[in-house]
């Protein structure tokens, strides 16, 4: 059941729009409250599905003063704008377009860096200080560096656990679709467990290798590692013990920090 706010309190409604899922939260009394998570597609039905997950009466009880969005799926943006208007918020504000993420970038095409990556990096810097490495494990796995100067210095993007498992199933004749689990035994004893082992250890091993490479950047040898995303609990055990921490909802924490509030 969605909590009510005080009569004089206005909340901030926030959306993290990914290629696979849309996550919604509200910042109330300085704390994030998770409200809903649903599939991004089909985008033509997204506004209606948001209304089902967050009925107008309950959503209006939050008294949202503004709506902020981090999106990497432009096709879904219109549905979020439509839903915000149904709650009386005339204008949804998009990070990277309407709201800047105040972190300097050392990349060739700064305008093409996803707002989710920048917000996660900004939050990680606020929580752990620079240098730090951000591992976000979802549909894709990103491993990004905030360098010793506190700048977003780029990173790597690869397929996530579920995407890797689905690709193997869809592009081969006999390999089954398996649910990623971790950490499995490296030597699978049947086809399904062999696929699980391959998907997990290729992804987790890649993350470890990237962390080692990024720590070779001048001034970054002791960079802290911050893990986030739906599959972070699966990836985390594969990292050296005591070497990384999990920070759920890092994108939302980055939103708060970018708006001048505590992450």
C-alpha positions in Angstrom: 0.0 0.0 0.0 1.4 3.4 -1.0 2.2 5.7 2.0 0.6 9.1 2.2 2.6 12.3 2.6 2.0 15.1 5.0 -0.4 17.7 3.9 2.4 20.3 3.3 4.8 17.9 1.7 5.3 17.6 -2.0 7.2 14.6 -3.5 9.3 14.1 -6.5 8.2 11.4 -8.8 11.1 9.7 -10.7 11.4 7.2 -13.5 14.3 5.1 -14.5 13.4 4.0 -18.1 15.5 1.1 -19.4 15.3 -1.0 -22.5 13.8 -3.9 -20.5 12.0 -2.4 -17.5 10.7 0.9 -16.1 11.3 1.6 -12.4 9.3 4.3 -10.6 10.1 5.8 -7.2 9.1 8.8 -5.2 11.4 11.0 -3.0 9.3 11.8 0.1 10.7 13.4 3.2 14.2 13.0 1.7 13.8 9.2 1.3 13.2 7.1 -1.8 10.1 4.9 -1.9 10.0 2.3 -4.5 6.6 2.4 -6.2 6.6 0.1 -9.2 8.6 -1.9 -11.7 7.2 -3.1 -15.0 8.3 -4.1 -18.5 9.1 -1.3 -20.8 7.4 -2.9 -23.8 5.1 -2.8 -25.5 5.6 1.0 -25.3 2.2 1.7 -26.9 0.6 0.3 -23.8 3.0 1.7 -21.2 1.0 4.7 -20.1 -2.0 2.5 -19.4 0.1 -0.1 -17.6 1.6 2.6 -15.4 -1.9 3.8 -14.5 -2.8 0.2 -13.5 0.4 -0.1 -11.3 -0.1 3.4 -9.9 -3.8 4.2 -9.8 -4.5 7.9 -10.1 -5.9 8.3 -6.6 -2.9 6.6 -4.9 -0.4 8.4 -7.1 -2.0 11.8 -6.5 -1.8 11.1 -2.7 2.0 11.5 -3.2 1.2 15.1 -4.3 4.1 15.1 -6.8 5.6 18.6 -7.3 7.7 17.5 -10.3 8.5 14.4 -12.4 12.1 13.6 -13.3 13.2 10.9 -15.8 16.4 9.1 -16.7 15.7 7.3 -20.0 17.7 5.2 -22.4 14.6 4.2 -24.4 13.3 7.3 -26.3 10.3 5.3 -27.6 8.9 5.1 -24.1 9.4 8.7 -23.1 6.0 9.9 -24.4 4.2 7.4 -22.2 6.0 8.7 -19.1 5.1 12.3 -20.1 1.5 11.3 -20.6 1.3 9.6 -17.2 2.9 12.5 -15.4 0.3 14.8 -16.9 -2.5 12.6 -15.7 -1.2 13.3 -12.1 -1.2 17.0 -12.7 2.5 17.4 -13.4 2.5 19.3 -16.7 6.1 18.8 -17.6 8.3 15.8 -17.1 12.0 16.8 -16.9 14.6 14.5 -18.5 18.2 14.2 -17.2 20.7 15.0 -19.9 18.1 17.2 -21.7 16.3 19.4 -19.2 18.5 18.7 -16.1 22.3 18.4 -16.3 24.1 15.8 -14.4 26.9 17.8 -12.8 29.8 15.6 -13.5 32.6 16.4 -15.9 33.1 13.9 -18.7 36.3 12.7 -20.4 34.8 11.0 -23.4 34.7 11.6 -27.1 30.9 11.9 -27.4 29.6 13.1 -24.1 26.1 13.8 -25.6 25.7 10.0 -26.2 26.5 8.8 -22.7 23.3 7.4 -21.1 21.8 9.4 -18.3 21.6 6.3 -16.2 25.4 5.8 -16.4 26.1 9.4 -15.5 23.7 9.4 -12.6 25.1 6.2 -11.2 28.6 7.5 -11.5 27.6 10.8 -9.8 25.9 8.9 -7.0 28.9 6.6 -6.5 31.2 9.5 -6.3 29.1 11.2 -3.7 28.8 7.9 -1.7 32.3 6.5 -2.0 34.4 9.5 -3.3 36.7 9.3 -6.3 38.2 7.3 -7.8 35.6 4.6 -8.0 34.3 2.0 -10.5 30.6 1.5 -11.1 29.3 -1.9 -12.1 25.6 -1.8 -13.3 24.3 -5.3 -14.0 21.0 -5.4 -15.8 20.0 -6.0 -19.5 23.5 -4.8 -20.2 26.5 -4.8 -17.8 28.3 -1.5 -17.7 31.6 -1.0 -15.9 32.4 2.7 -15.7 35.3 4.7 -14.2 35.1 7.9 -12.1 38.8 8.9 -12.2 40.9 10.5 -9.5 39.7 14.0 -10.6 36.1 13.0 -10.1 35.4 12.9 -13.8 33.3 10.3 -15.7 36.2 8.7 -17.7 34.2 6.2 -19.8 33.9 2.5 -19.4 32.7 -0.7 -21.0 29.3 -2.0 -22.1 28.6 -5.7 -22.5 25.6 -8.1 -22.6 24.1 -8.9 -19.2 23.4 -12.4 -17.8 19.8 -12.8 -19.0 20.6 -11.3 -22.4 23.5 -13.6 -22.9 21.4 -16.6 -21.9 18.6 -15.6 -24.3 21.1 -15.0 -27.1 22.6 -18.5 -26.8 19.1 -20.0 -26.8 17.7 -18.0 -29.7 20.8 -18.4 -32.0 21.5 -22.1 -31.6 19.5 -25.1 -32.4 19.8 -27.2 -29.2 20.9 -25.0 -26.3 18.1 -24.5 -23.7 17.0 -21.2 -22.2 18.4 -21.2 -18.7 17.8 -18.8 -15.8 21.1 -17.3 -14.7 22.3 -18.2 -11.3 25.4 -17.6 -9.4 28.0 -18.4 -8.8 27.6 -21.9 -10.3 30.2 -24.6 -10.6 32.6 -23.9 -13.5 32.3 -27.4 -14.9 28.6 -28.0 -15.8 27.6 -31.6 -15.7 24.9 -31.3 -18.3 24.0 -28.9 -21.1 21.8 -26.6 -19.0 24.4 -26.3 -16.2 27.2 -25.8 -18.8 25.2 -22.9 -20.3 24.7 -21.5 -16.8 28.4 -21.7 -16.0 29.4 -20.2 -19.3 27.0 -17.3 -19.1 27.9 -16.5 -15.5 31.6 -16.9 -15.5 32.0 -15.1 -18.9 30.1 -12.1 -17.5 31.5 -12.1 -14.0 35.0 -12.8 -15.2 34.7 -10.0 -17.7 33.7 -7.6 -14.9 36.7 -8.7 -12.8 39.0 -8.2 -15.8 37.6 -4.7 -16.5 38.0 -3.7 -12.9 41.7 -4.7 -13.0 42.2 -2.8 -16.2 40.5 0.4 -15.0 42.5 0.3 -11.8 45.6 0.6 -14.0 44.5 4.2 -14.9 46.8 6.6 -13.3 45.6 7.5 -9.8 42.9 4.8 -9.7 44.8 1.8 -8.3 42.7 1.8 -5.1 39.3 2.7 -6.8 36.3 1.4 -4.8 33.8 -0.7 -6.6 30.1 0.0 -6.4 27.6 -2.5 -7.8 24.1 -1.8 -8.7 21.3 -3.2 -10.9 18.9 -6.1 -10.7 21.7 -8.7 -11.2 24.2 -7.0 -8.8 23.5 -9.7 -6.1 24.5 -12.4 -8.7 27.7 -10.6 -9.8 28.9 -9.4 -6.4 30.0 -12.9 -5.0 32.4 -13.3 -8.0 34.3 -10.2 -7.1 37.2 -10.4 -4.6 35.9 -10.5 -1.0 35.7 -7.0 0.6 36.5 -5.5 -2.8 33.0 -4.2 -3.7 29.7 -3.1 -2.2 26.2 -3.1 -3.5 24.2 0.1 -3.7 20.6 -0.5 -4.8 18.7 2.3 -6.6 21.9 4.1 -7.6 20.3 5.9 -10.5 17.6 7.3 -8.1 20.3 8.3 -5.6 22.1 10.1 -8.5 18.9 11.9 -9.3 18.7 13.2 -5.8 22.3 14.3 -5.8 21.9 16.0 -9.2 18.9 17.9 -7.8 21.1 19.2 -4.9 19.6 16.7 -2.4 21.4 14.0 -0.4 21.9 10.8 -2.5 
